[in-house]
Amino acid sequence: MTVDIAPQLPLAKDFSSFLSLEGAARKKSPLKGLLRFMKDDMISLGGGLPHPSTFPFYSLSAEVKAMGPADATVNGSSLKAVKAQPETVSVPHYPQPGKTESLTATLQYGMGTGLPSLREFCKGHVARMHKPQYRDWDVVLSAGNTDGFAKACSMVCSRGDKVLVEEWTYPAALEMMEPLGVGHIPVQMDGEGMSAVALKDLLDNWGTNPEQAQQAKPRVVYLIPTGQNPTGTTMSIQRRKDIMQVAQEHDLIVIEDDPYYYLQFFVDQQGGWMPSLLSMDTDGRVIRLDTFSKTLAPGCRVGYMSMNPQFCQIVQYHNEVTTQQPSGFSQAILAEMLISHWGQEGYKRYLTENVRMEYLNRSQHLQKSFKAHVSPLLASYNEPSAGMFLWIKIHLEKHPRFGNVSDSALMLELFNKCIANQVLLVPGWQFSCKSKPSDIDPADLLNSWYDDDARYLRATFAYATFEQMEEAMVRFGKTLEDAFAA
Ligand SMILES: Cc1ncc(COP(=O)(O)O)c(C=O)c1O
């Protein structure tokens, strides 16, 4: 499939000056340079490629959900598009007519950009869904967003830099940066995620307080715009525009980590998917991280990064000397399923009709159970419109010992009671941007609560059964009553 990109769009700006020492130093692997000569009549005695006859895998197949063309349409909507019977996707050992891939190709060493057919599919998907507003954007496959973030970060952050982050954020991102000597600066959030006003204010006034006087102005912002982890917030269209405007005004690189993008519950009512930050990018300043982890399965370890061509090249070089590319088994079965069986339309319908609906129903069930069993005086949450999480705020001010002991002590007590009553929620401090005191052992959860502002517990509706979710809320409701009676 060729990707149509409007010729009147501008080319990406030059972001060379944003490269970290590491990013700027990355070079193409000389061994990979040989691959481009392997075409036409070339006889290769180069490259240490194992002979495919030694691969003990004769074929690879999987039973998958059938997502062929919609059965019928009424008033423009598909009827019974998801067929009941699974279909078999198989990848033969050697290339065969009618097949997208073969194991001789997919299990071989390949390019740092990923399997060409799968990469083209992902690029086609990005072109349809996000339509970046510059001409030369490109896509490189990753081993998921964790991998993509690590590579993006090492490309644009040097030791001593600080990245702007949401005030409650995905802990793995902070933990990835910390050993690299890359710090973070929390930016206030509201019901729509990071506040554009707070971001602008911070950057407009950068250097005016003594703490910042010695620090370089931040040049990178890390955002989870949809179904944010942990708060469940989703940026409105206006918020996304405002954030991008601040990013342009202050010349920021935007890392858009969007694993929950396709878990938007109300796409129908809103008339379409939320525009991504990438879709508003006219400069090439957004590094968008997509993953199949939440749409197909986390164990695929396949994602894709969409960004300007220079960044794509640097990530390709990074891949060439680290992961090389995602597992050939994953790429093979995904390519065959997505390209030969589902197609772009089938994948889009799968996202709209399956994943999204499942999480919508789950979210509504957990919320219903919460409302039935948890006193609104003691705890509350903002209704999520995407993602997997309820961010439960504990009304500590209603606690009889509020003000006499620290908020952290009350939250730790509540967490311990939850464990004793067999209901597990994630402590809010795990998503805090504050630095952990050195005497705290983060693994010792029954004795750790270090942030007085972390009056939250995170619940997910992604995994438990509906019965378990209801029972969890019964237990949580009772635990809260008990904790607040003391
Ligand atoms: C914000 C965020 N980024 C990345 C990930 C991990 O994504 P992947 O499985 O693609 O590495 C998660 C979830 O686990 C997440 O919440």
The ligand as a Gaussian input file, in Angstrom:
#p B3LYP/6-31G(d) Opt

LIG

0 1
 C        1.647000       5.390000      29.581000
 C        2.142000       4.041000      29.228000
 N        3.154000       3.910000      28.361000
 C        3.618000       2.699000      28.002000
 C        3.071000       1.550000      28.527000
 C        3.648000       0.225000      28.111000
 O        3.430000       0.006000      26.745000
 P        4.133000      -1.198000      25.941000
 O        3.512000      -2.473000      26.391000
 O        3.824000      -0.875000      24.524000
 O        5.584000      -1.154000      26.225000
 C        1.996000       1.646000      29.434000
 C        1.320000       0.492000      30.024000
 O        1.599000      -0.429000      30.504000
 C        1.541000       2.921000      29.796000
 O        0.538000       3.076000      30.669000

